[in-house]
Amino acid sequence: MTQLFEPFTIRGTTFPNRAWMSPMCTYSALPSGQSVGEPNDFHLAHYASRAAGGVGLVLVEATGVKPEGRISPFDLGIWNDGQVAAHRRLVKAITSAGAVAGLQLAHAGRKASIERPWLGGGPVPPAEGGWDTLAPSAVEFPDLPVPGAMTPDDIEDVVQAWGSAARRALEAGYEVVEVHAAHGYLLHSFLSPLSNTRTDSYGGSLENRARIVLEAIDAVRAVWPADKPVFLRISSTDWVAEDAGDGRAAWTLEDSTTLAGWAHERGVDLVDASSGGIVPANIPHTVDYQTSNAAAIRNSVGDGGPAVAAVGRITDPLQANGLIADGSADAVFLGRALLRDASWANNAAAALGAEGRFIKQYDYAV
């Protein structure tokens, strides 16, 4: 059977298949001016082509809930109402090609204000169009500036920004929003003891470190319709030994499973299980280095918990279908494979003998 191309329903949303486009930054928005942070013609072509290529969900790249939440000055944003119209245009392009449109809501925290990767990815100082960064604690990511430790008012402000961004995403027509709590960005930096040294109610215990994540979910769910899904992207592990050598523990797979359960109680429908990013680390080179963690979370939360999506080194149709067929994941997110081949999903359906989603204009390709 070709479970990869079976429809999948979450709340009131039915995805035509389980092969989805992972959010991948393109660093292609204008960095300033009237159209700062808005999707443009590049984004329309980039995302609509993958929708026409057969994926069931296009999850648009990390989009800043605040200007200083962008990874780079060239990131997408949805921090003001003026950005909604451009997002609405992008949603229409994606859905007209047959895919569900989703948006990842993000804040980069201490890893913000950096240059585009093809220009080295170094810090962009305020004098050159960057900004001062914020984090749970004044603990810097290697080779980046020391961030300011967030005050309680800062925390309340950014939590509300997630809710406001979700409201705008709804106005733009997105069917799904994902709260980004992975890859060393702001919410993950609260979760990990490697970057969170606070001693107040947002630091110390796992419950305290997870508090801002759950509050952000609450803020999103307060404005997001009950019949539409909310996803949560997490780093399933920091890829650091439990004792980092300085008395601080790291974020673990067990922590991720606990967080997945708490998030589900607050209205998260699917956990998107990535990994790493909080500090440079030695990451295994095995094909299942990350999908095995997704499977472990899926097995632990069971049928009464959130759905789980796997991501990472998924390139082969048989491999992708196997992750669904054996219960390791409910869906798969594809990244680099879709950058190499916009029609990966349609080609995979043909290879597996499944019903593809070729749009009528592409019938001759079948």
VENKAFEN-V71848 format. One record per residue. N is the residue number from 1. RES is the residue in one small letter. PHI is phi in whole degrees, -180 to 180 (NA if undefined). BURIAL is I if it has 24 or more other C-alpha atoms within 12 Angstrom, else O. Layout:
BEGIN
N_RES_PHI_BURIAL ; N_RES_PHI_BURIAL
END
This chain:
BEGIN
1_m_NA_O ; 2_t_-112_I ; 3_q_-60_I ; 4_l_-59_I ; 5_f_-110_I ; 6_e_-85_I ; 7_p_-63_I ; 8_f_-140_I ; 9_t_-110_O ; 10_i_-125_I ; 11_r_52_O ; 12_g_-98_O ; 13_t_-110_I ; 14_t_-109_O ; 15_f_-90_I ; 16_p_-66_I ; 17_n_-157_I ; 18_r_-114_I ; 19_a_-102_I ; 20_w_-121_I ; 21_m_-87_I ; 22_s_-73_I ; 23_p_-68_I ; 24_m_-134_I ; 25_c_-63_I ; 26_t_-113_I ; 27_y_51_I ; 28_s_-129_I ; 29_a_-87_I ; 30_l_-69_I ; 31_p_-82_I ; 32_s_-159_O ; 33_g_91_O ; 34_q_-66_O ; 35_s_-102_I ; 36_v_-55_I ; 37_g_74_I ; 38_e_-88_I ; 39_p_-60_I ; 40_n_-125_I ; 41_d_-61_O ; 42_f_-59_O ; 43_h_-63_I ; 44_l_-60_I ; 45_a_-65_O ; 46_h_-62_I ; 47_y_-80_I ; 48_a_-65_I ; 49_s_-67_I ; 50_r_-74_I ; 51_a_-63_I ; 52_a_-65_I ; 53_g_-76_I ; 54_g_111_I ; 55_v_-69_I ; 56_g_-83_I ; 57_l_-139_I ; 58_v_-105_I ; 59_l_-100_I ; 60_v_-65_I ; 61_e_-51_I ; 62_a_-48_I ; 63_t_-122_I ; 64_g_-66_I ; 65_v_-81_I ; 66_k_-143_I ; 67_p_-56_I ; 68_e_-78_I ; 69_g_-89_I ; 70_r_-73_I ; 71_i_-65_I ; 72_s_-132_I ; 73_p_-62_I ; 74_f_-101_I ; 75_d_-80_I ; 76_l_-70_I ; 77_g_-144_I ; 78_i_-147_I ; 79_w_-94_I ; 80_n_-141_I ; 81_d_-65_I ; 82_g_-68_O ; 83_q_-87_I ; 84_v_-65_I ; 85_a_-60_I ; 86_a_-67_I ; 87_h_-67_I ; 88_r_-61_I ; 89_r_-63_I ; 90_l_-67_I ; 91_v_-58_I ; 92_k_-62_I ; 93_a_-64_I ; 94_i_-70_I ; 95_t_-71_I ; 96_s_-67_O ; 97_a_-94_I ; 98_g_104_I ; 99_a_-101_I ; 100_v_-78_I ; 101_a_-104_I ; 102_g_-130_I ; 103_l_-135_I ; 104_q_-91_I ; 105_l_-98_I ; 106_a_-142_I ; 107_h_-143_I ; 108_a_-83_I ; 109_g_58_I ; 110_r_-74_I ; 111_k_-99_I ; 112_a_-86_I ; 113_s_58_I ; 114_i_-118_I ; 115_e_-78_I ; 116_r_-60_I ; 117_p_-59_O ; 118_w_-75_O ; 119_l_-112_O ; 120_g_104_O ; 121_g_70_O ; 122_g_-77_O ; 123_p_-66_I ; 124_v_-106_I ; 125_p_-72_O ; 126_p_-55_O ; 127_a_-67_O ; 128_e_-115_O ; 129_g_100_O ; 130_g_-95_I ; 131_w_-159_I ; 132_d_-75_I ; 133_t_-99_I ; 134_l_-126_I ; 135_a_-158_I ; 136_p_-62_I ; 137_s_-140_I ; 138_a_-80_I ; 139_v_-121_I ; 140_e_-84_I ; 141_f_-77_I ; 142_p_-49_O ; 143_d_72_O ; 144_l_-118_I ; 145_p_-64_I ; 146_v_-69_O ; 147_p_-81_I ; 148_g_-79_O ; 149_a_-75_I ; 150_m_-71_I ; 151_t_-84_O ; 152_p_-55_O ; 153_d_-66_O ; 154_d_-60_O ; 155_i_-65_I ; 156_e_-60_O ; 157_d_-64_O ; 158_v_-73_I ; 159_v_-62_I ; 160_q_-65_I ; 161_a_-64_I ; 162_w_-64_I ; 163_g_-65_I ; 164_s_-64_I ; 165_a_-65_I ; 166_a_-64_I ; 167_r_-60_I ; 168_r_-67_I ; 169_a_-61_I ; 170_l_-65_I ; 171_e_-62_I ; 172_a_-76_I ; 173_g_105_I ; 174_y_-64_I ; 175_e_-94_I ; 176_v_-136_I ; 177_v_-124_I ; 178_e_-121_I ; 179_v_-85_I ; 180_h_-88_I ; 181_a_-127_I ; 182_a_-131_I ; 183_h_63_I ; 184_g_82_I ; 185_y_-80_I ; 186_l_-53_I ; 187_l_-66_I ; 188_h_-64_I ; 189_s_-69_I ; 190_f_-74_I ; 191_l_-67_I ; 192_s_-86_I ; 193_p_-65_I ; 194_l_-69_I ; 195_s_-122_I ; 196_n_-111_I ; 197_t_-113_I ; 198_r_-65_I ; 199_t_-120_O ; 200_d_-96_O ; 201_s_-74_O ; 202_y_-111_I ; 203_g_-144_I ; 204_g_95_I ; 205_s_-70_O ; 206_l_-59_I ; 207_e_-60_O ; 208_n_-69_I ; 209_r_-67_I ; 210_a_-85_I ; 211_r_-57_I ; 212_i_-66_I ; 213_v_-64_I ; 214_l_-67_I ; 215_e_-67_I ; 216_a_-65_I ; 217_i_-62_I ; 218_d_-59_I ; 219_a_-64_I ; 220_v_-69_I ; 221_r_-65_I ; 222_a_-64_O ; 223_v_-116_I ; 224_w_-92_I ; 225_p_-59_I ; 226_a_-65_O ; 227_d_-96_O ; 228_k_-119_I ; 229_p_-79_I ; 230_v_-122_I ; 231_f_-107_I ; 232_l_-135_I ; 233_r_-92_I ; 234_i_-128_I ; 235_s_-93_I ; 236_s_-68_I ; 237_t_-158_I ; 238_d_-85_I ; 239_w_59_I ; 240_v_-129_I ; 241_a_-57_O ; 242_e_-54_O ; 243_d_-105_O ; 244_a_-76_O ; 245_g_101_O ; 246_d_-126_O ; 247_g_89_O ; 248_r_-94_O ; 249_a_-81_I ; 250_a_-119_I ; 251_w_-75_I ; 252_t_-122_I ; 253_l_-61_I ; 254_e_-64_O ; 255_d_-61_I ; 256_s_-63_I ; 257_t_-64_I ; 258_t_-62_I ; 259_l_-61_I ; 260_a_-58_I ; 261_g_-67_I ; 262_w_-63_I ; 263_a_-64_I ; 264_h_-63_I ; 265_e_-63_O ; 266_r_-93_I ; 267_g_112_I ; 268_v_-80_I ; 269_d_-97_I ; 270_l_-147_I ; 271_v_-103_I ; 272_d_-98_I ; 273_a_-96_I ; 274_s_-100_I ; 275_s_-167_I ; 276_g_73_I ; 277_g_105_I ; 278_i_-77_I ; 279_v_-146_I ; 280_p_-58_O ; 281_a_-150_O ; 282_n_-86_O ; 283_i_-101_O ; 284_p_-58_O ; 285_h_-100_O ; 286_t_-70_O ; 287_v_-61_O ; 288_d_-97_I ; 289_y_-54_I ; 290_q_-114_I ; 291_t_-66_I ; 292_s_-67_I ; 293_n_-69_I ; 294_a_-60_I ; 295_a_-64_I ; 296_a_-65_I ; 297_i_-65_I ; 298_r_-59_I ; 299_n_-67_O ; 300_s_-73_I ; 301_v_-75_I ; 302_g_67_O ; 303_d_-70_O ; 304_g_-87_O ; 305_g_-103_I ; 306_p_-71_I ; 307_a_-66_I ; 308_v_-133_I ; 309_a_-111_I ; 310_a_-100_I ; 311_v_-150_I ; 312_g_116_I ; 313_r_57_I ; 314_i_-97_I ; 315_t_-130_I ; 316_d_-106_I ; 317_p_-57_I ; 318_l_-65_I ; 319_q_-62_I ; 320_a_-62_I ; 321_n_-64_I ; 322_g_-64_I ; 323_l_-64_I ; 324_i_-78_I ; 325_a_-64_O ; 326_d_-92_O ; 327_g_82_I ; 328_s_-67_I ; 329_a_-153_I ; 330_d_-93_I ; 331_a_-158_I ; 332_v_-125_I ; 333_f_-99_I ; 334_l_-108_I ; 335_g_-116_I ; 336_r_-57_O ; 337_a_-59_I ; 338_l_-80_I ; 339_l_-70_O ; 340_r_-77_O ; 341_d_-144_I ; 342_a_-63_I ; 343_s_-101_I ; 344_w_-53_I ; 345_a_-66_I ; 346_n_-63_I ; 347_n_-67_I ; 348_a_-66_I ; 349_a_-60_I ; 350_a_-64_O ; 351_a_-65_O ; 352_l_-90_O ; 353_g_72_O ; 354_a_-98_I ; 355_e_-72_I ; 356_g_-82_I ; 357_r_-116_I ; 358_f_-56_I ; 359_i_-73_O ; 360_k_-54_O ; 361_q_-65_O ; 362_y_-107_O ; 363_d_-55_O ; 364_y_-67_O ; 365_a_-80_O ; 366_v_-74_O
END
